[in-house]
């Protein structure tokens, strides 16, 4: 009788773990956990980047620079010079490239990120140049490869079109 109880207990434990994995797979719980961990990692990078940018602005104010053009240059260039910005953009692009047809893309996150950090033509150009230097790849071409739809490509490149860094019509070459 004790043997049957032990065997039943072992079978119950094995079934619990097998059915738990099946349940987690069916409800995509494991996938949600991975996405939340990735989101936390990206948020931590943004926090680090924000403190870096804030530190630059505070430093400029404390130096009592009266030349407003110098202040504008520093604030415009700080996003492009920040290595975290370039890395985050590259990670977002790579993640979008690797997504499968059933996974949700992150194009809107890329668009929002670019809009946030490209606040002038100068900052857009510097971002493109830094990306080229760091990854030996064209940011514009990498963004164009994310979609075959003209509307999607135009949406991804909207910040660069707005500041007239690239042509507004296909093939969106750099001016």
C-alpha positions in Angstrom: 0.0 0.0 0.0 2.9 2.4 0.8 4.5 1.6 -2.5 1.3 2.6 -4.4 1.1 5.8 -2.5 4.8 6.7 -3.2 4.3 5.8 -6.9 1.1 7.9 -7.1 2.9 10.8 -5.4 5.8 10.6 -7.9 3.4 10.5 -10.8 1.5 13.4 -9.4 4.6 15.5 -9.1 5.8 14.7 -12.6 2.3 15.5 -14.0 2.3 18.7 -12.1 5.5 19.9 -13.7 4.6 18.7 -17.2 1.2 20.3 -17.0 2.6 23.5 -15.5 5.0 23.9 -18.5 2.1 23.2 -20.9 0.0 25.7 -19.1 2.8 28.3 -19.2 3.4 27.7 -22.9 -0.3 27.9 -23.7 -0.9 31.2 -21.9 2.5 32.6 -23.0 3.5 33.2 -19.4 7.2 32.5 -20.1 7.2 34.8 -23.1 5.6 37.6 -21.0 8.3 37.2 -18.3 11.0 37.5 -21.0 9.4 40.6 -22.4 9.0 42.2 -19.0 12.7 41.5 -18.2 13.7 43.1 -21.5 11.5 46.1 -20.8 13.1 46.5 -17.4 16.6 46.3 -18.9 15.7 49.0 -21.5 14.1 51.2 -18.8 17.3 51.0 -16.7 19.3 52.1 -19.8 16.9 55.0 -20.3 17.3 56.0 -16.6 21.1 55.9 -16.9 20.9 57.9 -20.1 18.5 60.5 -18.6 20.8 61.0 -15.6 23.7 61.5 -18.1 21.8 64.0 -20.1 20.6 65.8 -17.0 24.1 66.0 -15.7 25.2 67.7 -18.9 22.4 70.3 -18.6 23.2 71.0 -14.9 26.9 71.4 -15.7 26.1 74.0 -18.4 23.9 76.0 -16.1 26.4 75.9 -13.2 29.2 77.2 -15.5 27.0 80.3 -16.1 27.5 80.2 -19.9 25.9 83.3 -21.4 26.2 82.2 -25.0 22.9 80.6 -25.8 24.2 79.0 -29.0 26.7 77.0 -27.0 24.0 75.7 -24.7 21.9 74.7 -27.7 24.8 72.9 -29.3 25.5 70.9 -26.1 21.8 69.9 -25.7 21.4 69.1 -29.3 24.6 67.0 -29.5 24.4 65.3 -26.2 21.9 62.7 -27.4 23.9 61.7 -30.4 27.2 61.6 -28.4 25.8 59.5 -25.7 26.9 55.9 -26.4 23.8 54.5 -24.7 21.6 56.1 -27.3 23.4 54.5 -30.1 23.3 51.1 -28.4 19.6 51.3 -27.6 18.7 52.2 -31.2 20.8 49.3 -32.4 19.2 46.9 -29.9 15.7 48.0 -31.0 16.6 47.6 -34.7 18.1 44.1 -34.1 15.1 43.1 -32.0 12.8 44.2 -34.8 14.8 42.2 -37.3 14.7 39.1 -35.3 11.0 39.1 -34.5 8.9 36.4 -36.1 5.5 36.8 -37.8 3.6 36.0 -34.6 5.5 38.3 -32.3 4.5 41.9 -31.9 7.0 44.4 -33.4 8.5 47.4 -31.7 8.5 49.9 -34.6 6.5 52.4 -32.6 9.1 52.3 -29.9 11.8 53.0 -32.5 9.9 55.9 -33.9 9.3 57.3 -30.5 12.9 56.9 -29.5 14.2 58.6 -32.6 11.6 61.5 -32.2 12.8 62.0 -28.7 16.5 62.2 -29.4 16.5 63.9 -32.8 15.3 67.4 -32.0 17.2 69.2 -34.8 18.8 68.6 -38.1 22.2 68.7 -36.5 21.3 66.1 -33.9 19.9 63.8 -36.6 23.1 64.0 -38.7 25.3 63.4 -35.6 23.2 60.4 -34.7 23.5 59.0 -38.2 27.3 59.6 -38.2 27.8 58.0 -34.7 25.8 55.0 -35.8 27.9 54.7 -38.9 31.1 54.9 -36.9 30.1 52.5 -34.1 28.5 49.8 -36.2 29.9 50.4 -39.7 26.3 50.4 -41.0 23.9 53.1 -42.2 21.2 53.9 -39.7 18.9 54.9 -42.6 19.5 51.7 -44.5 19.0 49.6 -41.4 15.7 51.3 -40.7 14.6 50.9 -44.3 15.3 47.1 -44.1 12.8 46.7 -41.3 9.8 46.9 -43.7 8.9 46.3 -47.3 5.9 48.7 -47.0 6.5 52.2 -48.2 4.2 53.7 -45.6 6.0 51.9 -42.8 9.4 52.9 -44.1 8.3 56.5 -44.3 6.9 56.3 -40.8 10.2 54.9 -39.4 12.2 57.7 -41.2 9.7 60.5 -40.4 12.0 62.3 -38.0 14.8 62.4 -40.6 12.3 63.6 -43.3 10.9 66.3 -41.0 14.4 67.8 -40.4 15.2 67.4 -44.1 18.2 65.1 -43.4 16.9 62.6 -46.0 14.8 63.0 -49.1 11.0 62.8 -48.5 10.4 60.4 -51.4 11.7 56.9 -52.0 14.5 55.8 -51.9 15.1 58.3 -49.0 18.7 59.1 -49.6 20.7 61.3 -47.3 20.7 64.9 -48.7 
